[in-house]
Amino acid sequence: MKIDEMILVSVDDHVCEPPDMFVRHISPKYKGQEPQVVTTEHGQAWVIEGKKNSGLGLNAVVGRPKEEYGMEPMSFDHLRAGTYDIHARIDDMDANGVLGSINFPQFPGFAGVRFLKQNDKGLALATIQAYNDWHVQDWCGPYPGRMIPLALLPLWDIDLTLAEMKRMIALGVHSCSFPDNPAMIGLPSLHDEQWRPLWELCNDNKVVLSAHIGTGSHAAHASDLSPISSWITSMPISIANSAADWLFASFWKDFPDLKIALSEGSIGWVPYFLERAETTVRQHSAWTNLNLGGLTPTEIFRRHFLTCFIEDNFGLVNRHAIGIDNIAWECDYPHSDCVWPLSPEEVWRGVKDFSKDEIDKITHGNAMHFYSYDPFPLLGRENCTVGALRAQAAAKGVDTSEQASLGGLAPKWEPGKPITSGDVQKMLSTV
């Protein structure tokens, strides 16, 4: 197999919502009350119920030189157009050789957590519904076969949650963004019986629970004086605690087709995680009264969990300890871990010695299976490869050169002193 023959489907990317996204989709009842973009002293920000919400382009530094990765975009002119314009995004995907993409929201929070904080829950519901309609129609709709839609849910009310999920299922959506630990944001624990109707609905309709890092349990900063590099390093692994909570849930035996994706959680830690889980059962099940329905933790993981990686060669070497059917690739466009427009080269370094069957599973097959996504009948498999997509971008003249000095906020630093967690948090607190 050659690098240009790979087919890449990313199970974790992000969209910076365009300022006019609610114009077409907000309910007439709430016209004029929808989130709007306003000008601030630092650039632009979203406003909901009169409250300013930063995060318009959080960490969306794709296309910049690495020296500017710590610069926080604060207005749309600080962003590459592919972050908020679907036509430019498809061009950037083509240039990167990427066929398909799942996009988590930006200013709503990866699981729509920001809408949980709204006082007017009628407006909050209308906002989520408008977001979903925009996402399905305006973001995923113009290029059939290129985007995998992802629904947000009104998680404060289980009846509303079920109704919105059913509405999305009717539109062909096969994934919803769900907090990795709902109890951490004031919702019932994932073990609470309240969620069982949602598990059943997702089980019966092949809907994946996409649990992105930081949606419930956040990676902690060791201290204000700690180098920010320590936090960046531990961030993906932070999902391991939530993963253990999901792994030992009692409901898997009742929902054999229910799936969860540990989005942006990487894979290298998984072999020891599973080994430790097996040790826990062997050493402690005599007193913990655990009931896994006769399955081992590894069997549950292999049946229900999807993991993903950007660059994780250790995990790829140990792919069979994880489960070759449980690994997918992610691009993470437009965030600073993304290596656009050289993602194929990064993936190829890790998989080039694998069999074609294993490469196909890791690069796109597992994602297509989990998310009920099959673009080949629409686009033709021969048009979906890295080589074919890049040729298309070249024919269009897509510019992939670095764009420096776009602007934004940056933490203050001193020569010879590493930027700390406190420096970054102080910078973010100003907005």
C-alpha positions in Angstrom: 0.0 0.0 0.0 1.1 3.6 -0.7 0.4 6.7 1.2 -1.7 8.2 -1.6 -3.9 5.0 -1.5 -5.0 5.6 2.1 -8.5 6.8 2.9 -8.7 9.1 5.9 -11.8 9.6 8.0 -11.4 11.8 11.1 -13.5 11.1 14.1 -12.6 14.4 15.9 -12.5 17.8 14.4 -14.1 21.1 15.4 -16.0 23.9 13.8 -15.9 27.6 14.8 -19.5 28.6 14.3 -20.1 31.4 11.7 -21.7 34.6 13.1 -24.9 34.2 11.0 -25.6 30.5 11.8 -28.8 31.2 13.8 -30.4 33.5 11.3 -32.2 30.8 9.3 -32.8 28.3 12.1 -33.9 29.9 15.3 -37.5 29.5 16.2 -39.6 32.5 15.3 -40.7 32.7 18.9 -37.1 33.5 19.9 -36.1 35.7 17.0 -33.8 38.4 18.2 -32.9 36.4 21.4 -30.6 33.9 19.6 -26.8 34.0 20.3 -25.1 36.8 18.4 -21.6 37.9 17.7 -20.6 41.3 19.1 -17.5 43.4 18.9 -15.4 43.6 22.1 -12.2 45.3 23.2 -10.3 42.1 22.2 -12.1 41.4 18.9 -15.4 39.5 18.8 -17.4 37.2 21.1 -20.7 35.4 21.3 -23.4 36.8 23.5 -26.2 34.6 25.0 -28.8 36.1 27.3 -26.8 39.3 27.6 -23.7 37.4 28.8 -20.4 37.4 26.8 -19.0 34.0 26.0 -15.4 33.7 24.9 -14.2 30.8 22.8 -15.1 32.1 19.4 -12.0 30.4 18.0 -10.5 28.6 21.0 -7.1 27.2 20.0 -8.1 27.3 16.4 -4.6 28.0 15.2 -4.4 25.7 12.1 -2.2 27.1 9.4 -0.1 29.3 11.6 3.6 28.9 12.4 4.2 26.9 15.6 5.6 30.0 17.3 2.0 31.4 17.2 0.2 28.4 18.6 -0.2 30.0 22.0 -2.0 33.0 20.4 -5.7 32.9 21.1 -7.9 33.9 18.1 -10.4 36.5 19.2 -12.1 37.4 15.9 -13.0 35.8 12.6 -10.2 37.6 10.8 -7.8 35.7 13.2 -9.0 32.4 11.8 -8.3 30.4 8.7 -11.6 30.4 6.7 -11.8 26.6 6.8 -12.6 26.9 10.5 -16.0 28.5 9.9 -16.8 28.3 6.2 -17.9 24.9 4.9 -16.7 25.5 1.4 -13.2 26.5 2.6 -13.3 23.5 5.0 -13.8 21.0 2.2 -10.9 22.6 0.3 -8.7 22.2 3.5 -9.9 18.6 3.9 -9.0 17.9 0.2 -5.6 19.5 0.6 -5.0 17.3 3.7 -6.3 14.2 1.9 -9.2 13.8 4.4 -12.4 12.2 3.1 -14.7 12.5 6.1 -15.0 14.4 9.4 -16.9 14.6 12.6 -17.1 18.2 13.9 -17.6 19.0 17.6 -18.9 22.5 18.4 -16.8 25.3 19.7 -18.5 28.1 21.5 -21.4 25.9 22.8 -18.8 23.6 24.4 -18.0 20.2 23.0 -21.2 18.7 24.4 -23.4 21.9 24.4 -22.6 22.5 28.1 -22.8 26.2 27.6 -26.5 26.0 26.9 -27.0 24.1 30.2 -26.2 27.4 31.9 -29.0 29.4 30.2 -31.7 30.7 32.5 -34.5 30.5 29.9 -34.7 26.8 29.2 -37.2 27.4 26.4 -34.6 29.6 24.7 -31.9 27.0 25.5 -33.9 24.3 23.7 -34.6 26.5 20.7 -30.9 27.4 20.6 -29.8 23.7 20.6 -32.4 22.8 17.9 -31.3 25.7 15.8 -27.7 24.6 16.2 -28.5 21.0 15.2 -30.5 22.2 12.1 -27.6 24.5 11.1 -25.2 21.6 11.6 -27.1 19.1 9.6 -28.4 21.4 6.8 -25.7 24.1 6.4 -22.6 22.4 7.6 -23.1 18.8 6.6 -25.6 19.2 3.9 -23.8 21.0 1.0 -21.3 18.2 0.5 -23.0 14.8 1.0 -20.6 12.1 2.1 -18.0 14.4 3.5 -19.3 15.2 7.0 -20.6 12.9 9.7 -23.3 14.8 11.6 -23.2 15.1 15.4 -26.2 16.2 17.5 -26.3 18.3 20.7 -28.9 17.4 23.3 -30.9 19.4 25.9 -29.4 17.2 28.7 -31.2 19.0 31.6 -34.5 17.2 30.7 -34.5 13.5 29.7 -37.8 13.9 27.8 -36.5 16.8 25.8 -33.3 14.8 25.3 -35.1 11.9 23.8 -37.3 14.0 21.6 -34.4 15.9 20.1 -32.4 12.7 19.6 -35.4 11.1 17.8 -35.7 14.2 15.6 -32.0 13.9 14.7 -32.2 10.2 14.0 -35.0 11.0 11.6 -32.5 13.2 9.8 -30.0 10.5 9.5 -27.7 11.4 12.5 -25.8 8.6 14.1 -23.9 10.3 16.9 -24.6 12.7 19.8 -22.1 14.6 21.9 -22.4 13.3 25.5 -20.3 14.4 28.5 -17.5 12.0 29.5 -18.6 12.5 33.1 -22.1 14.1 33.4 -21.9 14.2 37.2 -19.0 16.7 37.0 -21.3 19.3 35.4 -24.3 18.9 37.6 -26.1 16.2 35.7 -27.1 12.8 36.9 -24.3 10.2 36.9 -24.0 8.0 33.9 -25.1 5.2 36.2 -28.3 6.9 37.1 -31.5 5.2 35.8 -32.6 8.5 34.2 -30.3 7.8 31.2 -31.5 4.3 30.4 -34.1 5.5 27.8 -31.3 7.3 26.0 -29.1 4.3 26.1 -31.9 2.2 24.7 -32.7 4.7 21.9 -29.0 4.9 20.9 -28.6 1.2 21.1 -31.6 0.6 18.8 -30.7 3.2 16.3 -26.9 2.8 16.1 -26.2 6.2 17.7 -22.7 6.6 19.1 -22.2 8.5 22.3 -19.2 10.7 21.4 -17.6 11.6 24.7 -15.0 14.3 24.1 -12.2 15.0 26.6 -13.1 18.0 28.8 -16.9 17.7 28.4 -17.4 16.7 32.0 -14.1 15.8 33.7 -11.5 18.4 32.9 -7.7 17.9 32.8 -6.5 19.6 36.0 -3.6 22.1 36.0 -1.1 20.8 38.5 -0.5 24.4 39.8 -0.3 28.0 38.5 3.5 27.7 38.4 3.6 24.4 36.4 4.8 24.7 32.9 1.8 24.6 30.5 3.7 21.8 28.7 2.8 19.5 31.6 -0.9 20.2 31.1 -0.7 19.8 27.3 1.0 16.4 27.8 -1.6 15.0 30.3 -4.7 16.4 28.6 -5.6 13.4 26.3 -4.9 10.9 29.1 -7.3 12.7 31.4 -10.2 10.8 29.9 -8.9 7.5 31.4 -10.8 8.2 34.7 -14.0 8.7 32.9 -13.3 5.6 30.7 -13.1 3.5 33.8 -16.4 4.7 35.0 -18.0 3.8 31.6 -16.2 0.5 31.4 -17.6 -0.8 34.7 -21.2 0.4 34.1 -23.8 -2.2 34.6 -25.9 -1.3 31.5 -23.7 -2.7 28.8 -25.1 -6.2 29.2 -28.6 -4.8 28.5 -27.6 -2.8 25.4 -25.3 -5.0 23.3 -25.2 -2.5 20.4 -24.5 0.6 22.4 -21.2 2.4 21.4 -19.1 5.1 23.0 -16.2 7.0 21.4 -13.5 8.4 23.7 -13.0 11.4 21.4 -9.5 13.0 21.4 -8.4 10.6 24.2 -5.5 9.0 22.3 -4.7 5.3 22.6 -1.3 4.6 24.0 -2.6 4.3 27.6 -5.3 1.7 26.8 -3.2 -1.5 27.1 -2.3 -0.8 30.7 -5.8 0.5 31.4 -7.3 -2.9 30.3 -4.6 -4.8 32.2 -5.4 -2.9 35.3 -9.2 -3.5 34.8 -8.6 -7.2 34.5 -6.5 -7.1 37.7 -9.3 -5.2 39.5 -11.8 -7.9 38.6 -9.5 -10.7 39.5 -8.4 -9.3 42.8 -11.5 -7.5 44.0 -14.7 -8.9 42.4 -15.2 -11.2 45.4 -16.2 -8.2 47.5 -17.2 -5.5 45.0 -20.4 -7.3 43.9 -19.6 -6.3 40.3 -21.9 -7.7 37.6 -20.6 -7.4 34.1 -23.0 -10.0 32.7 -20.3 -12.7 32.4 -18.0 -10.5 30.3 -14.5 -9.4 31.1 -13.6 -5.7 31.0 -11.5 -6.3 27.8 -14.5 -8.0 26.1 -16.7 -5.0 27.1 -14.2 -2.6 25.8 -13.8 -4.4 22.5 -17.6 -4.6 22.0 -18.5 -1.0 22.9 -15.5 1.5 22.8 -13.8 3.4 20.1 -10.5 5.2 20.7 -8.7 7.6 18.4 -5.3 9.1 17.9 -3.5 11.9 16.1 0.1 10.8 16.7 0.5 7.8 18.9 3.0 5.4 17.5 3.3 3.5 20.8 -0.4 2.8 20.7 -0.2 1.7 17.1 2.6 -0.7 17.9 0.4 -2.2 20.6 -2.7 -2.1 18.5 -3.7 -5.7 19.1 -3.6 -5.1 22.9 -6.1 -2.4 22.3 -8.2 -4.1 19.7 -7.6 -3.5 16.0 -11.3 -2.9 15.5 -11.4 -0.2 18.3 -8.9 2.3 16.9 -9.7 5.3 14.6 -7.8 8.3 13.4 -8.5 11.9 14.2 -7.2 15.1 12.6 -8.3 17.6 15.3 -8.6 20.4 12.8 -8.2 23.3 13.6 -6.5 22.9 16.9 -2.8 23.1 17.8 -2.3 19.3 17.9 -3.4 19.1 14.3 -0.6 18.7 11.7 -2.6 20.0 8.7 -1.9 19.8 5.8 0.5 16.9 6.5 -1.8 14.5 8.3 -1.3 11.7 5.7 2.5 11.8 6.2 2.0 11.7 10.0 -0.4 8.7 9.8 1.8 6.9 7.3 4.8 7.0 9.6 2.8 5.0 12.1 1.1 2.5 9.9 3.3 2.0 6.8 4.5 -1.4 7.9 1.0 -2.7 8.7 -1.1 -4.9 6.4 -3.6 -3.2 4.1 -6.5 -4.6 6.1 -5.2 -3.1 9.3 -4.4 0.2 7.6 -7.9 0.4 6.2 -9.5 -0.4 9.5 -7.5 2.2 11.4 -7.7 5.0 8.8 -11.4 4.7 7.9 -13.0 1.3 8.2 -13.6 1.3 12.0 -15.0 4.9 11.9 -17.4 4.0 9.0 -18.6 1.0 10.9 -19.1 2.7 14.3 -20.8 5.8 12.8 -22.9 4.0 10.1 -21.1 6.1 7.5 -20.6 5.0 3.9 -19.6 7.7 1.4 -18.4 5.3 -1.3 -21.7 4.9 -3.1 -22.0 8.7 -3.3 -18.5 9.6 -4.2 -16.9 6.5 -5.6 -14.1 4.9 -3.6 -11.5 5.8 -6.2 -12.3 9.5 -5.5 -11.9 9.2 -1.8 -8.1 8.5 -1.4 -5.5 10.8 -0.2 -4.0 11.1 -3.7 -7.4 11.8 -5.4 -8.4 14.4 -2.9 -5.1 16.2 -2.9 -5.2 16.3 -6.7 -8.5 17.9 -6.5 -7.2 20.6 -4.1 -4.2 21.2 -6.3 -6.5 21.7 -9.3 -8.4 24.3 -7.3 -5.2 26.0 -6.2 -5.9 25.6 -2.5 -3.3 27.7 -0.6 -1.7 25.7 2.3 1.1 28.1 3.1 1.6 29.2 6.7 -0.2 32.4 7.6 1.7 34.4 10.2 0.7 37.4 12.3 -3.1 36.8 12.1 -3.5 38.3 15.6 -5.1 37.3 18.9 -4.2 37.2 22.5 -1.0 35.6 23.8 0.3 34.9 27.3 3.2 37.1 28.4 6.5 35.4 28.7 10.0 36.1 29.8 13.2 34.9 28.1 14.4 31.7 29.6 11.2 31.1 31.7 8.6 28.5 30.5 5.1 29.7 30.0 3.1 28.4 33.0 -0.5 27.3 33.5 -1.0 30.5 35.5 0.2 32.6 32.5 -2.3 30.9 30.2 -5.2 31.1 32.6 -4.5 34.7 33.4 -4.6 35.5 29.7 -7.9 33.7 29.1 -9.4 35.3 32.2 -9.1 38.7 30.5 -11.8 37.7 28.0 
